[in-house]
Amino acid sequence: METVQELIPLVKELIGQKPSRRLVKVYVLGGVLALFGVVLVLVETVCSPFTAASRLRDEEAAVAELRAARERQALQTQAPQEKGKQHEATLCSRALAHRQHAS
């Protein structure tokens, strides 16, 4: 059915045939489900800009959290390297100090 104008003749025809109770229940159920679908689509259309904005905010927060985690991880890997360099520098200075006394 493309228009509501087609619905009125269909209802008149159905009433003229005097359908059984079961058939009327099936028609009513189909009509209710169709109206329910229309209402859901309208609600989704009205609310979609708000949900898109919240999704965008959530994605930005996730990206920021990921960047922070990567920075923390990079700092954690740099700290042991710097300690290793300081340890090597200490060993080298000790070695130089021992050479001066040995000569």
TILUM-549974 format. One line per 3 residues: their letters; for each residue x, y negated, z of N, C-alpha, C, O. Coordinates in Angstrom, 1 decimal. Atoms other than C-alpha are relative to their C-alpha. Example, Ala and Ser with C-alpha at 12.3 -4.5 7.8 and 13.67 -1.06 7.14 Angstrom:
BEGIN
AS) 0.9:1.2:0.0:12.3:4.5:7.8:0.9:-1.2:0.0:1.9:-1.2:0.7 ~ -0.9:1.1:0.0:13.7:1.1:7.1:-0.8:-1.1:0.8:-0.3:-2.2:0.9
END
This chain:
BEGIN
MET) 0.8:1.2:0.0:0.0:0.0:0.0:0.9:-1.2:0.0:1.7:-1.5:0.9 ~ -0.9:1.2:0.1:1.6:-3.2:-1.1:-0.6:-1.2:0.7:0.1:-2.1:1.2 ~ 0.7:1.2:-0.7:-1.0:-5.7:0.3:-1.1:0.5:0.9:-1.5:1.6:0.9
VQE) 1.1:-0.2:-0.9:-3.5:-5.9:3.0:-1.4:0.1:-0.7:-2.3:0.8:-0.3 ~ 1.3:0.0:0.7:-6.2:-6.4:0.4:-0.3:1.4:-0.5:-1.5:1.7:-0.7 ~ 0.3:-1.4:0.4:-5.8:-2.8:-0.7:-0.4:0.8:1.1:-1.0:1.9:0.9
LIP) 0.3:-0.8:-1.2:-6.3:-1.6:2.8:-1.5:0.0:0.3:-2.1:1.0:0.7 ~ 1.4:0.1:-0.3:-9.9:-2.8:3.1:-0.8:0.9:-0.9:-1.6:1.7:-0.3 ~ 0.7:-1.0:0.8:-11.2:-0.8:0.1:0.3:1.4:0.4:-0.6:2.3:0.4
LVK) -0.4:-1.3:-0.5:-9.3:2.2:1.4:-0.8:0.4:1.2:-1.3:1.5:1.3 ~ 0.7:-0.3:-1.2:-11.0:2.0:4.8:-1.5:0.2:-0.3:-2.1:1.1:0.2 ~ 1.4:-0.1:0.4:-14.4:1.5:3.2:-0.3:1.4:-0.6:-1.3:2.1:-0.4
ELI) 0.2:-1.3:0.6:-13.9:4.6:1.1:0.1:1.2:1.0:-0.6:2.1:0.9 ~ -0.2:-1.1:-1.0:-12.7:6.7:4.1:-1.3:0.1:0.8:-1.7:1.2:1.2 ~ 1.2:0.0:-0.8:-15.8:5.6:6.1:-1.1:0.6:-0.8:-2.0:1.3:-0.3
GQK) 1.0:-0.5:0.9:-18.0:6.4:3.1:0.0:1.6:-0.1:-1.0:2.2:-0.3 ~ -0.1:-1.4:0.1:-16.7:10.0:3.0:-0.3:0.7:1.3:-0.4:1.9:1.3 ~ 0.3:-0.5:-1.3:-17.4:10.5:6.7:1.0:1.1:0.4:0.7:2.3:0.4
PSR) -1.0:-1.0:-0.3:-14.1:12.2:7.6:-0.2:0.6:1.4:-0.9:0.0:2.3 ~ 0.1:-0.7:-1.3:-13.7:14.6:10.5:0.7:-0.8:1.1:1.5:-1.7:0.8 ~ -0.6:0.7:-1.1:-12.6:13.4:13.9:1.5:0.2:0.0:2.3:-0.8:0.2
RLV) -1.4:-0.3:0.0:-9.2:15.0:13.5:0.7:-0.8:-1.1:1.8:-1.4:-0.9 ~ -0.6:0.8:1.1:-8.6:13.2:10.2:0.1:-1.5:0.4:1.0:-2.1:0.0 ~ 0.0:1.4:-0.5:-9.6:9.9:11.8:1.2:-0.2:0.9:1.8:-1.3:0.9
KVY) -1.1:0.1:-1.0:-7.1:10.5:14.6:1.4:-0.1:-0.8:2.2:-0.8:-0.4 ~ -1.3:0.0:0.8:-4.3:11.2:12.0:0.1:-1.4:-0.6:1.2:-1.9:-0.6 ~ -0.1:1.3:0.6:-5.1:8.0:10.2:0.3:-1.1:1.0:1.1:-2.0:0.7
VLG) -0.2:1.0:-1.1:-5.2:5.9:13.4:1.5:0.2:0.5:2.1:-0.9:0.7 ~ -1.4:-0.2:-0.4:-1.9:7.5:14.5:1.0:-0.6:-1.0:2.0:-1.2:-0.7 ~ -0.9:0.6:1.0:-0.3:6.6:11.2:0.0:-1.5:0.0:1.1:-2.1:-0.2
GVL) 0.1:1.4:0.0:-1.5:3.1:11.3:0.7:-0.6:1.2:1.4:-1.7:1.1 ~ -0.6:0.5:-1.2:-0.3:2.6:14.9:1.5:0.1:-0.2:2.3:-0.8:0.2 ~ -1.5:-0.2:0.2:3.2:4.0:14.0:0.5:-1.0:-1.0:1.6:-1.6:-0.9
ALF) -0.4:1.0:0.9:3.3:1.7:11.0:0.1:-1.4:0.6:1.1:-2.1:0.4 ~ -0.1:1.3:-0.7:2.5:-1.3:13.1:1.1:-0.1:1.0:1.8:-1.1:1.1 ~ -1.1:-0.1:-0.9:5.0:-0.2:15.7:1.3:-0.3:-0.7:2.2:-1.0:-0.2
GVV) -1.2:0.2:0.8:7.7:-0.1:13.0:0.1:-1.4:-0.4:1.2:-2.0:-0.4 ~ -0.1:1.4:0.4:6.8:-3.6:11.8:0.4:-0.9:1.1:1.2:-1.8:1.0 ~ -0.4:0.8:-1.2:7.0:-5.0:15.3:1.5:0.2:0.3:2.2:-0.8:0.6
LVL) -1.4:-0.3:-0.2:10.4:-3.3:15.8:0.9:-0.8:-1.0:1.9:-1.4:-0.6 ~ -0.8:0.7:1.0:11.7:-4.8:12.6:0.0:-1.5:0.3:1.1:-2.2:0.1 ~ 0.1:1.5:-0.3:10.5:-8.3:13.5:0.8:-0.3:1.2:1.5:-1.3:1.2
VET) -0.8:0.2:-1.2:12.1:-8.0:17.0:1.5:0.0:-0.3:2.3:-0.8:0.1 ~ -1.4:-0.2:0.4:15.4:-6.8:15.5:0.4:-1.2:-0.9:1.5:-1.7:-0.7 ~ -0.3:1.2:0.9:15.3:-9.7:12.9:0.2:-1.2:0.9:1.1:-2.0:0.7
VCS) -0.1:1.2:-0.8:14.7:-12.3:15.6:1.2:0.1:0.9:1.9:-0.9:1.2 ~ -1.1:-0.2:-1.0:17.3:-10.9:18.0:1.4:0.2:-0.6:2.4:0.2:0.1 ~ -1.3:-0.4:0.6:20.1:-10.0:15.5:1.0:-1.1:0.2:2.2:-0.8:0.3
PFT) -1.1:1.0:-0.1:21.9:-13.4:15.7:0.6:0.0:1.4:1.8:-0.2:1.6 ~ -0.6:-0.1:-1.4:22.3:-13.0:19.5:0.8:1.2:0.2:1.9:1.1:0.9 ~ -0.8:-1.2:-0.1:23.5:-9.5:19.3:1.3:-0.1:-0.8:2.3:0.4:-0.3
AAS) -1.2:0.2:0.8:26.0:-10.4:16.6:1.0:-0.9:0.7:2.2:-0.6:0.7 ~ -0.9:0.9:-0.8:27.4:-13.2:18.8:0.6:0.8:1.2:1.8:0.6:1.4 ~ -0.6:-0.7:-1.2:27.8:-10.9:21.8:1.0:1.1:-0.5:2.0:1.3:0.2
RLR) -1.0:-1.0:0.6:29.5:-8.2:19.6:1.3:-0.7:-0.3:2.4:-0.2:0.0 ~ -1.2:0.8:0.3:31.9:-10.9:18.4:0.8:-0.3:1.2:2.0:-0.2:1.3 ~ -0.6:0.3:-1.2:32.6:-12.0:21.9:0.7:1.3:0.6:1.8:1.2:1.2
DEE) -0.6:-1.2:-0.5:33.2:-8.4:23.0:1.3:0.4:-0.7:2.2:0.9:-0.1 ~ -1.2:-0.3:0.8:35.6:-7.8:20.1:1.2:-0.9:0.3:2.3:-0.4:0.4 ~ -1.1:0.9:-0.3:37.6:-10.9:20.9:0.6:0.3:1.4:1.8:0.2:1.6
AAV) -0.5:-0.3:-1.4:37.8:-9.9:24.6:0.9:1.3:-0.1:1.9:1.4:0.6 ~ -0.7:-1.2:0.1:39.0:-6.4:23.6:1.4:-0.3:-0.7:2.4:0.3:-0.3 ~ -1.3:0.4:0.7:41.7:-7.9:21.2:0.9:-0.7:1.0:2.1:-0.4:1.0
AEL) -0.8:0.7:-1.0:42.9:-10.2:24.0:0.5:0.9:1.0:1.7:0.8:1.4 ~ -0.5:-1.0:-0.9:43.1:-7.3:26.4:1.1:0.9:-0.5:2.1:1.2:0.1 ~ -1.0:-0.9:0.7:45.0:-5.2:23.9:1.4:-0.8:-0.1:2.4:-0.2:0.1
RAA) -1.2:0.8:0.1:47.5:-8.1:23.3:0.7:-0.1:1.4:1.9:0.0:1.5 ~ -0.6:0.1:-1.4:48.0:-8.5:27.1:0.7:1.3:0.4:1.8:1.3:1.0 ~ -0.5:-1.3:-0.3:48.6:-4.8:27.5:1.4:0.2:-0.8:2.3:0.7:-0.2
RER) -1.2:-0.1:0.8:51.2:-4.9:24.7:1.1:-0.8:0.5:2.3:-0.4:0.6 ~ -1.0:0.8:-0.6:53.0:-7.8:26.2:0.5:0.5:1.3:1.7:0.5:1.5 ~ -0.5:-0.6:-1.2:53.1:-6.1:29.6:0.9:1.2:-0.3:1.9:1.3:0.4
QAL) -0.9:-1.1:0.3:54.5:-3.0:28.0:1.3:-0.4:-0.6:2.3:0.2:-0.2 ~ -1.3:0.5:0.5:57.1:-5.0:26.1:0.9:-0.5:1.1:2.1:-0.3:1.1 ~ -0.7:0.5:-1.1:58.1:-6.7:29.3:0.6:1.1:0.9:1.7:1.1:1.4
QTQ) -0.5:-1.1:-0.8:58.4:-3.4:31.1:1.1:0.7:-0.7:2.0:1.2:0.0 ~ -1.1:-0.7:0.7:60.6:-1.9:28.4:1.2:-0.9:0.0:2.4:-0.4:-0.1 ~ -1.1:0.9:0.0:62.8:-5.1:28.4:0.7:0.0:1.3:1.9:-0.1:1.4
APQ) -0.5:0.0:-1.4:63.3:-5.0:32.2:1.1:1.1:0.2:2.2:0.7:0.6 ~ -1.1:-1.1:-0.1:65.2:-1.6:32.2:1.2:-0.3:-0.9:2.3:0.0:-0.5 ~ -1.1:0.3:0.9:67.2:-2.7:29.2:0.9:-1.1:0.6:2.2:-1.0:0.5
EKG) -0.8:1.1:-0.6:68.3:-5.9:31.0:0.8:0.6:1.2:1.9:0.1:1.4 ~ -0.7:-0.6:-1.1:69.2:-3.9:34.1:1.2:0.8:-0.5:2.2:0.8:0.1 ~ -1.1:-0.8:0.5:71.2:-1.5:32.0:1.2:-0.9:-0.5:2.3:-0.6:-0.3
KQH) -1.1:1.0:0.5:73.1:-4.5:30.4:0.7:-0.6:1.2:1.9:-0.7:1.1 ~ -0.6:0.6:-1.2:73.7:-6.0:33.8:1.0:1.1:0.7:2.1:0.8:1.1 ~ -0.8:-1.1:-0.5:75.0:-2.6:35.0:1.3:0.2:-0.8:2.4:0.3:-0.2
EAT) -1.1:-0.1:0.9:77.3:-2.3:32.0:1.0:-1.2:0.2:2.2:-1.0:0.2 ~ -0.9:1.2:-0.3:78.6:-5.9:32.6:0.7:0.2:1.3:1.9:-0.2:1.4 ~ -0.6:-0.2:-1.3:79.3:-5.0:36.2:1.2:1.0:-0.2:2.3:0.8:0.4
LCS) -1.0:-1.0:0.2:81.2:-1.9:35.1:1.2:-0.5:-0.8:2.4:-0.2:-0.4 ~ -1.1:0.6:0.8:83.2:-3.8:32.5:0.8:-1.0:0.8:2.1:-1.0:0.7 ~ -0.7:0.9:-0.8:84.1:-6.5:35.0:0.9:0.7:1.0:2.0:0.3:1.4
RAL) -0.7:-0.8:-1.0:85.2:-3.9:37.5:1.3:0.6:-0.7:2.4:0.6:-0.2 ~ -1.1:-0.6:0.8:87.3:-2.2:34.8:1.1:-1.1:-0.2:2.3:-0.8:-0.1 ~ -1.0:1.1:0.2:89.0:-5.6:34.0:0.7:-0.3:1.3:1.9:-0.6:1.3
AHR) -0.7:0.3:-1.3:89.6:-6.2:37.6:1.0:1.0:0.4:2.0:0.7:1.0 ~ -1.0:-1.0:-0.3:91.3:-2.9:38.1:1.2:-0.1:-0.9:2.3:0.2:-0.4 ~ -1.2:0.2:0.9:93.5:-3.5:35.1:0.9:-1.1:0.5:2.1:-1.0:0.4
QHA) -0.9:1.1:-0.5:94.7:-6.8:36.5:0.8:0.5:1.2:2.0:0.1:1.3 ~ -0.7:-0.4:-1.1:95.7:-5.2:39.7:1.0:1.1:-0.3:2.1:1.2:0.3 ~ -0.9:-1.1:0.3:97.3:-2.2:38.1:1.2:-0.4:-0.8:2.2:0.2:-0.7
S) -1.1:0.4:0.8:99.6:-4.1:35.9:1.0:-0.8:0.7:2.0:-1.2:0.2
END
